[in-house]
Amino acid sequence: MIASRYYRCVSIRRLGRSAGVAYVLIVASWLAALGAAGCRRDSKPTATVGAAKSGAPVSGVSADCRSCHEEIYRAWRESDHAHAHRPVDVSADADAFQPTKKFALHEVDYSTGWAEGRPAISETHIGRPADHYTAEFVLGYKPLRQYIVPAGGGRYQAAELAFDPLKKEWFDVFGDEQRQPGEWGHWRGRGMNWNSMCAACHLTDFRKNYDAATDTYASTWREHGVGCAQCHDALSPDHGIDKRTSAQKSQPPSPLERRIAQQTCAPCHARNEFLTGEIKPGVSYSDHFRLTLPVEPGTFYPDGQMRDEDFNYTSFLTSRMGGKAGVTCLDCHDSHSGKTRLPADNNQLCMQCHAAPGPLNPPVIDPVAHSHHKADSVGNRCVSCHMPTTTFMQRDPRHDHGFLKPDPLLTKELSIPNACSRCHADQSTDWAIAATEKWYGPKMETRQRERARTVAAAQAGAPDAAAKLIELMAGEDVAAWKATLLLLTRNYAGDESVANSARSALTDIEPLVRSAAVQVLGVRPGEIARLRPMLKDASRLVRLDAEWALSSELPDNSPERRELEAYLSVGADQPTGRMRIGQDLFNRGRPAAAEAPLRQALAWDPNSPGIHDTLATVLHALDREPEAADEWWRAAQLQPADAEASFRAALAFAGAGKLSDAETALRETVRRNPSQDRAWYNLGLLLAQTQRADAALESLKKAESIAPGVADYFYAEATLLIQRGDREGAIAAARRALANNPQHEAARDFLRKIGN
């Protein structure tokens, strides 16, 4: 399970072995982001209720609702929500721990059993002594149970070993991926911390209660599982008093009421970032969460399909149904049982709207004619084609909620999966393309296809992507996509047309779009004044973006400064949170104070290139060039395909006088990107400085061939040739420099000095 904090406890897919913190420069803008056994048990979290042996709460808030809501209670009692979390139980966990089991997974020997009234697990890695630990809680119900282990200081961790109750077998949630101790994503690391990553969505009224000074937790909650109070304001003084008139009671929920209800579901069914650390029913989602949008290539595919463990809300908001037509979660799912309101296997669920006369005026669909598959086949099910499944945690298949058209052509062009090939794995992509073209023809040339190509181009840094992003934004009526397209223009923020689009979006009705606009304008120094009114925006999300961009000028103890610092404290137990605290201190002109939180972030996630890069920027500001260069180089090593990262390190090494290291980094840069003309140029200068003239000339020639219009390259060649006694060659090179740039004074002086 993943959130943009960046991972919830049971995450499986990730980029590399870090928290996924992308490279980021410290600027006054939003960064879109992004225990041992035998530990003490005196800091155990507290709760007000216990749990039944079956796994669902039997006393406390939800049970108290039963007397008035028996039917609803029974539906909820058997739901995944009710079983989302419980204490371990000798009866309920007997299938996993009794009798003692010994087995091996991925070269690790395990033993599971029941000891001293608690589930006991031991694991032995090759060459290391056995590690023993006990489980205290159970996370989840089906298709797997994950066990939660105390780790001291109020800290709990989600073990990598999980149990499949259907197959009655243990498995590793990481699959073949072997995460190592000390890594952020190892099961004992911050990425699998229960207090920070799991508990809020598996317990009722959870409070993390993290103490940053001691790095400890005093977490509390009201009830195991997701109980009534998590979605209903059960403790309101007006609870049980229906103030609506009879006429109002007979009316279906208004669009606003439906939207509010959906935003109560959204926090735990979305990949998102907590802004306040609270999950409250009936409040604005954007006041408490930042939704992860399809901006980063490793998170979603360019068409919006989930790629990493993204859950449903983003996909739903980017769909036409959820993002435009007004369909909500509760149109398809019963809120108490969690089951679909109608069967999906025979298309009844979808046909409640897509059969004439459907509500909300959707297209009327004849499934057989539309699918070109037999009526009783899997291929004739709407969900097979428009809600394909991806399996997470090795055992958990989840439907994509983007309702996209399968498009095999995008598979061929951009490696985006398509539902046709998922079913017809024995056929080629070209076969699937031919079939869709035969059946649907020009209908395949949709906005979905155009948008996916544009998003992919922007993610790859294509120079012409900005114009296409702006064009698509102008006609985009789905807010989540409009915000996504706008965020993708950040790399082109110097373009005035991009700035104009962002300025217009500052008044958009949707907080997602206004937030994106603030982030884009925040990287343009000349736009900072324009963002000051956004400090009073109705949405906390937008205010926080503006507060970040204007951090350096927020007065101490002002409401804006307090709100920003309250947000920063929410994530202080994770490396990304500590990194943001360091960035904020740097942006406020306090680089010396910024170093400590950044060092702490690195201690928690030593494999994050973004944290190394940010620390390097701080060290550079403190005139500690050799240390800064080392940090930039480490960031480059952690991004083995990023030529700009190694080039940045090379320049830092050169500035620190570490020429041998600079040469290594420059050669790595041109290996990663042979078309990096500035790297060839700098390599030529370094080789000349170290008396290797032939090799220097070769590098300069390479730079010239890649970028023949850059005068500096020819001028550098001229200075090198004159040193070798090649006066005519030097004159010719200097003249080429002036031909490219008649204002190149150094080349003009050079020719004057050698008498030409």
C-alpha positions in Angstrom: 0.0 0.0 0.0 1.5 3.2 -1.1 1.1 6.9 -0.3 3.1 9.8 -1.5 4.6 10.0 1.9 5.9 7.8 -0.1 4.9 4.3 0.9 2.4 2.8 3.2 3.5 -0.3 5.1 2.8 -3.1 2.6 4.2 -1.5 -0.5 5.8 -3.8 -3.0 6.7 -1.9 -6.2 9.1 1.0 -6.0 11.9 2.6 -8.0 15.3 1.5 -6.7 15.8 1.0 -3.0 15.0 4.4 -1.7 12.0 6.4 -0.6 11.5 7.5 -4.2 12.7 11.1 -3.5 13.3 12.5 -6.9 16.2 15.0 -7.7 15.2 18.4 -6.5 16.9 21.7 -6.3 16.2 23.9 -3.2 14.2 26.8 -4.5 11.2 28.7 -3.1 8.7 26.4 -4.8 6.8 23.3 -3.9 8.7 20.0 -4.3 6.2 17.6 -5.7 6.9 15.7 -4.5 7.6 12.9 -2.4 13.4 -3.1 15.2 15.0 -5.8 16.8 13.4 -8.7 18.7 13.0 -8.4 22.4 12.3 -4.6 22.3 10.7 -2.9 25.2 6.9 -3.2 25.4 6.3 -0.3 27.8 5.5 2.1 25.0 2.7 0.1 23.4 0.0 2.1 21.6 -3.3 2.3 23.4 -6.9 1.8 22.2 -10.3 1.9 23.8 -11.6 -1.4 22.6 -10.6 -5.0 22.1 -11.4 -7.4 19.2 -13.3 -10.6 18.7 -11.5 -13.8 18.0 -13.1 -13.7 14.5 -11.2 -10.5 13.9 -13.9 -7.8 14.1 -14.5 -5.4 17.0 -17.3 -6.5 19.4 -17.3 -3.5 21.8 -16.9 0.2 21.5 -18.2 2.7 19.1 -19.3 0.4 16.2 -20.9 -2.2 18.5 -22.8 0.7 20.2 -24.4 1.6 16.9 -25.9 -1.9 16.5 -29.0 -1.4 18.5 -30.3 1.2 16.1 -28.7 0.0 12.9 -28.8 -3.8 13.1 -28.9 -4.4 9.3 -26.2 -2.0 8.6 -24.1 -3.4 11.4 -24.4 -6.9 10.0 -23.3 -5.8 6.6 -20.3 -3.9 8.0 -19.4 -6.7 10.4 -18.4 -9.0 7.6 -16.7 -6.3 5.5 -13.0 -5.8 4.8 -13.3 -2.6 6.7 -14.3 -4.3 9.9 -11.5 -6.8 9.4 -8.8 -4.3 8.5 -6.9 -4.6 11.8 -7.0 -6.7 15.0 -4.9 -8.0 17.7 -3.3 -11.4 17.2 -5.6 -14.2 18.5 -4.8 -17.8 19.3 -7.9 -19.1 17.5 -8.1 -16.7 14.5 -4.3 -17.2 13.8 -4.1 -20.9 14.4 -4.0 -21.7 10.7 -0.8 -19.6 10.4 1.0 -20.5 13.6 -0.2 -23.9 14.7 1.5 -26.3 14.5 5.0 -24.9 14.2 6.1 -24.6 10.6 9.6 -24.5 9.0 10.1 -23.3 5.4 12.5 -21.4 3.2 11.7 -18.4 1.0 14.2 -16.7 -1.3 17.2 -18.2 0.6 15.8 -17.2 4.0 14.9 -20.0 6.5 11.8 -19.2 8.5 10.1 -20.8 11.5 6.6 -19.8 12.7 4.8 -21.0 15.8 3.0 -20.0 19.0 5.1 -19.2 22.0 4.2 -17.8 25.4 0.7 -16.8 24.2 2.0 -14.9 21.1 2.8 -15.7 17.5 6.6 -16.2 17.2 8.6 -15.9 14.0 12.3 -16.5 13.4 14.3 -15.9 10.2 17.8 -16.9 9.3 19.7 -15.3 6.5 22.8 -17.0 5.1 25.8 -16.0 7.1 23.8 -14.2 9.8 22.5 -15.4 13.2 18.8 -16.1 13.5 16.5 -13.2 14.2 13.5 -13.8 16.4 10.4 -11.6 16.8 6.8 -11.7 17.8 3.7 -10.3 16.2 1.1 -8.2 18.1 -1.4 -7.1 15.5 -2.8 -8.4 12.2 -3.2 -6.1 9.2 -5.8 -7.2 6.6 -8.1 -10.1 6.2 -8.1 -11.4 2.6 -6.4 -12.2 0.4 -3.6 -12.0 2.9 -2.7 -11.2 6.5 0.3 -9.2 7.4 1.7 -9.3 10.9 2.7 -6.2 12.8 5.8 -6.4 15.0 6.7 -4.2 18.0 10.1 -2.5 17.6 10.5 -0.3 20.7 9.8 3.4 21.3 6.2 2.9 20.4 7.3 1.9 16.9 5.7 -1.0 15.0 6.8 -2.6 11.7 4.9 -4.5 9.1 6.8 -7.8 8.5 7.7 -8.9 5.0 6.4 -12.4 5.8 2.7 -12.6 5.2 0.1 -15.4 5.3 -2.3 -16.4 2.5 -5.5 -17.7 4.4 -6.9 -19.3 1.2 -3.8 -21.3 0.2 -2.8 -21.7 3.9 0.8 -20.7 3.1 3.4 -18.1 4.0 5.0 -15.9 1.4 7.2 -12.8 1.1 5.3 -9.7 0.1 8.4 -8.4 -1.7 8.5 -11.4 -4.0 11.9 -12.0 -5.5 13.1 -8.6 -4.5 15.6 -8.9 -1.7 15.6 -5.7 0.4 18.5 -5.3 2.7 18.7 -4.1 6.3 19.4 -0.4 6.5 17.3 0.3 3.4 14.3 2.6 3.7 12.1 -0.1 2.1 13.3 -3.0 4.2 10.6 -4.3 6.5 12.4 -2.9 9.5 12.9 0.5 7.8 10.9 3.6 7.8 9.1 2.6 4.6 7.4 -0.3 6.4 6.7 1.6 9.6 3.1 0.8 10.8 2.6 4.1 12.8 3.4 6.2 9.8 2.4 4.1 6.8 -0.4 1.7 7.8 -2.4 2.5 10.9 -4.4 5.5 9.9 -6.3 3.6 7.3 -6.7 0.4 9.2 -7.9 1.8 12.6 -10.6 4.1 13.7 -9.7 7.6 14.8 -5.9 6.9 14.8 -3.5 9.4 16.1 0.2 8.9 15.3 1.5 11.1 18.1 5.1 11.2 16.9 7.7 13.0 19.0 10.4 14.3 16.7 12.8 15.2 19.5 13.0 11.6 20.8 12.0 9.8 17.6 9.3 7.9 19.4 5.5 7.3 19.1 2.7 7.3 21.6 0.0 6.3 19.0 -3.6 5.9 20.0 -6.9 4.9 18.4 -10.5 4.4 19.2 -11.2 1.0 17.6 -9.5 -1.8 15.6 -10.6 -1.8 12.0 -12.5 0.9 10.1 -15.5 1.4 12.3 -18.6 3.6 12.1 -16.9 6.6 13.6 -14.3 6.7 10.9 -16.8 7.5 8.3 -19.6 9.1 10.4 -19.4 11.8 12.9 -20.8 9.5 15.6 -19.9 11.7 18.5 -21.7 14.8 17.2 -24.1 16.3 19.8 -26.8 16.1 17.1 -26.2 12.4 16.4 -29.5 10.6 15.9 -31.4 13.9 15.2 -32.4 14.2 11.6 -33.2 17.9 11.0 -34.3 17.5 7.4 -37.9 18.1 6.5 -40.1 15.3 5.2 -39.7 16.7 1.6 -35.9 16.8 2.0 -35.8 13.2 3.3 -37.6 11.9 0.2 -35.0 13.5 -2.1 -31.9 11.7 -3.3 -28.6 13.1 -2.2 -27.6 16.2 -4.0 -24.4 16.3 -6.1 -22.7 18.2 -3.3 -23.7 15.5 -0.7 -22.5 12.8 -3.0 -19.2 14.5 -3.5 -18.7 15.0 0.3 -19.5 11.3 0.8 -16.9 10.3 -1.8 -14.3 12.5 -0.1 -14.8 10.5 3.0 -13.8 7.4 1.2 -10.9 9.0 -0.7 -8.2 9.3 2.0 -7.7 5.6 2.4 -8.4 4.7 -1.2 -5.9 7.0 -2.8 -2.1 7.4 -3.1 -1.7 10.7 -1.3 0.2 12.8 1.2 -1.2 13.7 4.6 -1.3 17.5 5.1 -2.7 17.4 8.7 -2.2 13.9 9.9 -6.0 13.4 10.4 -8.7 11.5 8.6 -12.1 13.1 9.3 -15.4 12.3 7.8 -17.3 14.9 5.9 -14.5 17.4 5.3 -12.8 18.7 2.1 -10.2 16.3 0.8 -7.9 19.1 -0.3 -7.8 20.5 3.2 -6.2 17.3 4.5 -4.5 15.5 1.6 -2.4 16.0 -1.5 -3.5 13.6 -4.2 -0.7 11.9 -6.3 -1.4 12.7 -9.9 0.0 10.9 -13.1 3.1 13.2 -13.2 6.0 11.0 -12.4 6.7 8.2 -14.9 7.2 5.5 -12.3 3.9 6.1 -10.5 1.2 5.9 -13.3 1.5 5.1 -17.0 1.2 8.1 -19.3 -2.5 7.3 -20.0 -3.3 7.3 -16.3 -3.3 3.5 -15.7 -1.9 2.6 -12.3 1.7 1.4 -12.5 2.8 1.5 -8.9 0.5 0.8 -5.9 -1.8 3.7 -6.5 -5.2 2.6 -5.2 -8.3 4.0 -6.9 -9.0 7.6 -6.3 -6.6 9.2 -8.7 -7.6 6.9 -11.5 -11.3 7.5 -10.7 -10.8 11.3 -10.8 -9.0 11.2 -14.1 -11.8 9.1 -15.6 -14.7 10.7 -17.5 -17.2 9.1 -15.1 -15.5 10.2 -11.8 -13.9 13.4 -13.1 -16.7 14.8 -15.2 -20.0 12.9 -15.2 -20.5 13.0 -11.4 -20.4 9.3 -10.7 -19.2 8.5 -7.2 -17.9 5.5 -5.3 -21.3 4.9 -3.8 -23.0 4.5 -7.1 -21.2 1.2 -7.5 -20.2 0.1 -4.0 -22.3 -0.4 -0.9 -20.7 1.8 1.8 -21.2 -0.7 4.6 -20.5 -4.1 3.1 -18.0 -2.8 0.5 -19.5 -5.1 -2.1 -20.7 -3.9 -5.5 -24.4 -3.0 -5.6 -25.0 -5.2 -8.6 -23.0 -8.0 -10.1 -20.1 -7.0 -12.4 -19.6 -10.4 -14.0 -22.8 -10.2 -16.0 -22.4 -6.4 -16.6 -25.4 -5.5 -14.5 -23.3 -3.0 -12.5 -22.2 -1.1 -15.6 -25.5 -1.4 -17.4 -27.4 0.3 -14.6 -26.1 3.5 -16.3 -25.2 2.4 -19.8 -28.6 0.8 -20.7 -31.2 3.2 -22.0 -32.4 5.3 -20.3 -29.5 5.6 -18.0 -28.9 8.4 -15.4 -26.4 11.1 -16.2 -26.9 10.6 -20.0 -24.0 8.2 -20.6 -23.4 6.4 -23.9 -25.9 3.5 -24.4 -23.9 0.3 -24.8 -24.8 -3.1 -26.3 -22.1 -5.2 -24.6 -21.9 -8.0 -27.3 -21.8 -5.6 -30.2 -19.4 -3.3 -28.4 -17.0 -6.0 -27.1 -17.0 -8.3 -30.2 -16.9 -11.2 -27.7 -19.5 -13.8 -27.0 -22.1 -12.9 -24.4 -21.0 -15.4 -21.8 -17.2 -14.8 -22.3 -14.8 -13.0 -20.0 -14.1 -10.7 -23.0 -17.7 -9.5 -22.9 -17.4 -8.2 -19.3 -17.1 -4.5 -19.1 -14.6 -4.8 -16.3 -12.3 -7.1 -18.2 -11.5 -4.4 -20.8 -12.1 -1.2 -18.9 -11.0 -2.1 -15.4 -8.1 -4.6 -15.9 -6.4 -5.9 -12.7 -2.9 -5.6 -11.5 -1.6 -7.9 -8.7 0.1 -6.2 -5.8 1.7 -7.8 -2.7 2.0 -11.0 -4.8 -1.6 -12.1 -4.0 -3.9 -9.0 -4.3 -5.4 -8.3 -7.8 -6.9 -4.8 -8.0 -9.1 -3.3 -10.6 -7.9 -0.1 -12.3 -10.6 2.6 -11.9 -9.7 4.8 -14.8 -12.2 3.1 -17.2 -9.8 3.6 -20.1 -10.1 2.2 -23.6 -7.7 -0.6 -24.2 -5.1 0.7 -26.7 -2.5 -1.8 -28.0 -1.0 0.9 -30.2 0.1 2.7 -27.0 1.7 -0.5 -25.9 3.8 -0.6 -29.0 4.7 3.1 -28.8 5.1 3.7 -25.1 5.0 0.2 -23.4 1.6 1.0 -21.8 -0.2 -2.2 -20.9 -3.5 -2.9 -22.6 -6.4 -5.2 -21.6 -6.4 -7.1 -24.9 -2.9 -8.4 -24.5 -3.5 -9.2 -20.8 -6.1 -11.7 -21.8 -4.6 -12.8 -25.2 -1.0 -13.2 -23.9 -0.3 -15.7 -26.7 -0.9 -13.1 -29.4 1.4 -10.3 -30.4 0.8 -6.6 -29.9 0.4 -6.1 -33.6 -2.4 -8.7 -33.6 -4.2 -6.7 -30.9 -3.6 -3.5 -32.9 -5.1 -5.0 -36.0 -8.1 -6.2 -34.1 -8.9 -2.9 -32.5 -8.4 -1.1 -35.8 -10.8 -3.5 -37.5 -13.5 -3.2 -34.8 -13.2 0.5 -33.9 -11.3 2.2 -36.6 -11.1 6.0 -36.2 -12.7 5.8 -32.8 -9.3 4.7 -31.5 -7.9 8.2 -32.2 -9.1 9.6 -29.0 -8.1 12.3 -26.5 -6.8 9.5 -24.3 -4.3 8.5 -27.0 -3.3 12.1 -27.7 -2.9 12.9 -24.0 -0.8 9.8 -23.3 1.6 10.7 -26.0 1.9 14.2 -24.7 2.4 13.2 -21.1 5.1 10.7 -22.1 6.9 13.4 -24.2 6.8 15.8 -21.3 8.1 13.2 -18.9 11.0 12.5 -21.3 11.8 16.3 -21.5 10.9 16.7 -25.1 11.5 20.4 -26.0 8.3 20.7 -28.0 6.1 19.2 -25.3 5.2 22.5 -23.6 3.1 23.7 -26.5 1.2 20.5 -26.7 0.5 20.5 -22.9 -0.9 24.0 -23.2 -3.1 23.1 -26.1 -4.5 20.1 -24.3 -5.1 22.1 -21.1 -7.2 24.6 -23.0 -9.7 21.9 -23.9 -9.4 19.8 -20.7 -12.6 19.5 -18.7 -11.4 16.9 -16.2 -9.8 18.7 -13.3 -7.4 16.0 -12.3 -6.0 15.8 -15.9 -5.8 19.6 -16.2 -3.8 19.7 -13.0 -1.6 16.9 -14.2 -0.9 18.6 -17.5 -0.2 21.9 -15.7 2.3 20.2 -13.3 4.1 18.7 -16.3 4.8 22.2 -17.6 7.1 23.0 -14.6 10.2 22.0 -16.5 9.1 24.5 -19.1 8.2 27.3 -16.7 10.5 29.8 -18.3 8.2 29.7 -21.4 5.9 32.7 -21.2 3.0 30.7 -22.6 3.4 28.3 -19.8 3.3 31.1 -17.3 0.2 32.6 -18.9 -1.6 29.2 -18.5 -0.6 29.0 -14.9 -1.7 32.5 -14.2 -5.2 31.8 -15.6 -5.4 28.6 -13.6 -5.0 30.5 -10.3 -8.7 31.2 -10.3 -9.8 27.7 -11.3 -12.7 26.4 -9.3 -10.8 23.2 -8.4 -8.2 23.2 -5.7 -6.1 20.6 -7.6 -5.7 23.0 -10.5 -5.0 26.1 -8.4 -2.4 24.1 -6.5 -0.7 23.1 -9.8 -0.7 26.7 -10.9 1.0 27.9 -7.7 3.6 25.2 -8.1 4.4 26.2 -11.6 4.6 29.9 -10.9 6.6 29.2 -7.7 9.6 28.3 -9.8 9.5 31.7 -11.6 11.1 34.3 -9.2 9.2 37.2 -10.9 5.9 35.6 -10.1 6.3 35.4 -6.3 4.3 38.5 -5.7 1.4 37.1 -7.7 1.2 34.2 -5.3 0.6 36.3 -2.1 -3.2 36.4 -2.5 -3.1 32.6 -2.6 -2.1 32.6 1.1 -5.8 33.3 1.8 -7.1 30.5 -0.5 -10.1 28.5 0.7 -8.2 25.3 0.3 -5.4 24.3 2.7 -3.6 22.5 -0.1 -3.3 25.7 -2.2 -2.3 27.8 0.8 0.5 25.4 1.7 1.8 25.6 -1.8 1.8 29.3 -1.6 3.3 29.3 1.9 6.1 27.0 0.6 6.9 29.4 -2.3 6.8 32.4 0.0 8.5 30.7 2.9 11.4 33.1 3.1 9.1 36.1 3.8 6.5 34.5 6.2 6.8 36.2 9.6 7.5 34.0 12.6 4.3 33.1 14.4 2.2 34.3 11.6 -0.8 32.1 10.8 0.8 31.2 7.5 4.1 30.2 9.1 2.3 28.2 11.8 0.2 26.4 9.2 3.3 25.5 7.1 5.2 24.3 10.1 2.3 22.2 11.3 2.3 20.5 7.9 6.1 20.0 8.0 5.8 18.3 11.4 3.3 15.7 10.0 5.9 14.0 8.0 8.9 14.5 10.4 9.2 10.8 11.1 10.0 10.0 7.4 13.1 11.0 5.4 11.1 13.1 2.9 9.6 15.0 5.8 13.0 15.7 7.4 14.3 16.7 4.0 11.5 19.2 3.6 12.3 20.7 7.0 15.9 21.1 5.8 14.7 22.7 2.6 12.5 25.1 4.4 15.4 26.2 6.6 17.6 26.7 3.6 14.9 28.7 1.8 14.8 31.0 4.9 18.5 31.7 4.6 19.6 29.2 7.3 21.8 26.7 5.5 23.8 25.7 8.7 20.6 24.8 10.5 19.4 22.9 7.4 22.2 20.4 7.5 21.0 18.5 10.6 17.6 17.4 9.3 19.1 16.5 6.0 21.7 14.3 7.7 18.9 12.7 9.6 16.9 12.1 6.4 20.0 10.4 4.9 20.5 8.2 8.0 16.9 7.0 7.4 17.2 6.6 3.7 20.9 6.5 2.5 19.9 5.5 -1.0 17.8 8.5 -1.9 19.4 10.6 -4.7 17.2 13.6 -3.9 18.3 13.9 -0.3 22.0 13.6 -1.3 21.4 16.2 -3.9 19.7 18.6 -1.5 22.4 18.2 1.1 25.0 18.9 -1.6 23.3 22.2 -2.4 23.4 23.1 1.3 27.1 22.2 1.7 27.8 24.2 -1.4 26.2 27.2 0.2 28.3 26.7 3.2 31.5 26.7 1.0 32.2 23.1 1.8 32.9 22.2 -1.8 34.7 18.9 -1.5 31.8 17.5 0.7 29.2 19.0 -1.7 30.9 17.3 -4.6 31.0 13.9 -2.9 27.2 14.2 -2.2 26.5 15.2 -5.8 28.5 12.2 -7.0 26.6 9.9 -4.6 23.4 11.2 -6.0 24.6 10.5 -9.5 25.6 7.0 -8.6 22.1 6.4 -7.3 20.7 7.5 -10.7 22.7 5.4 -13.1 20.9 6.7 -16.2 20.9 10.4 -15.3 23.6 12.2 -17.3 22.8 15.6 -15.8 23.4 14.2 -12.3 26.9 13.0 -13.1 27.6 16.3 -15.0 26.6 18.3 -11.9 29.0 16.2 -9.8 31.8 16.7 -12.3 31.5 20.5 -12.2 31.4 20.3 -8.4 34.6 18.1 -8.3 36.3 20.6 -10.6 35.3 23.5 -8.4 36.7 21.6 -5.4 40.0 21.1 -7.3 39.5 17.3 -7.4 40.4 17.0 -11.1 40.8 13.2 -11.2 37.3 12.8 -9.8 36.0 15.4 -12.1 37.4 13.5 -15.1 35.7 10.3 -13.9 32.4 12.0 -13.6 32.7 13.7 -17.0 33.5 10.4 -18.7 30.5 8.9 -16.9 28.4 11.7 -18.2 29.3 11.2 -21.9 28.9 7.5 -21.4 25.4 8.0 -20.2 24.6 10.6 -22.8 27.1 10.8 -25.8 25.2 13.9 -27.0 26.0 16.0 -24.0 28.1 18.6 -25.7 28.8 20.6 -22.5 30.3 17.5 -20.9 32.6 16.9 -23.9 33.6 20.6 -23.8 34.4 20.5 -20.1 36.3 17.2 -20.5 38.4 18.8 -23.2 39.2 21.7 -21.0 40.2 19.4 -18.1 42.4 17.3 -20.4 44.1 20.4 -21.7 44.7 21.6 -18.1 46.3 18.2 -17.3 48.6 18.4 -20.4 46.8 15.9 -22.6 46.4 18.0 -25.7 45.6 15.3 -28.3 42.8 13.9 -26.1 41.6 17.4 -25.3 41.3 18.3 -29.0 39.4 15.1 -29.6 36.9 16.0 -26.9 36.5 19.6 -28.2 35.9 18.3 -31.7 33.2 16.0 -30.3 31.5 19.0 -28.7 31.7 21.0 -31.9 30.2 18.2 -34.0 27.2 17.9 -31.6 26.6 21.7 -31.2 28.3 23.5 -34.2 26.8 26.8 -33.2 28.5 27.3 -29.9 31.3 29.8 -30.2 33.0 28.8 -26.9 33.9 25.4 -28.3 35.8 26.8 -31.2 37.5 29.4 -29.1 38.7 26.7 -26.7 40.1 24.8 -29.7 41.9 27.9 -30.9 43.6 28.5 -27.6 44.8 24.8 -27.5 46.0 24.9 -31.1 48.1 28.1 -30.6 49.7 26.4 -27.6 50.8 23.6 -29.9 52.2 26.0 -32.5 49.4 25.5 -35.0 48.9 29.2 -35.8 46.8 28.7 -38.9 44.5 26.1 -37.2 44.1 28.5 -34.3 43.1 31.4 -36.5 40.6 29.2 -38.4 39.0 28.0 -35.1 38.8 31.6 -33.7 37.2 32.8 -36.9 34.6 30.0 -36.6 33.9 31.2 -33.1 33.3 34.7 -34.3 31.2 33.5 -37.2 28.9 31.8 -34.6 28.9 34.8 -32.3 30.3 38.1 -33.7 30.1 39.5 -30.1 32.6 36.9 -28.7 35.2 39.4 -27.3 37.6 36.7 -26.2 37.9 35.3 -29.8 38.3 38.8 -31.1 41.0 39.6 -28.6 42.7 36.3 -29.4 42.9 37.1 -33.1 44.1 40.6 -32.4 46.9 39.4 -30.1 48.3 36.9 -32.6 48.3 39.5 -35.3 45.4 38.5 -37.5 
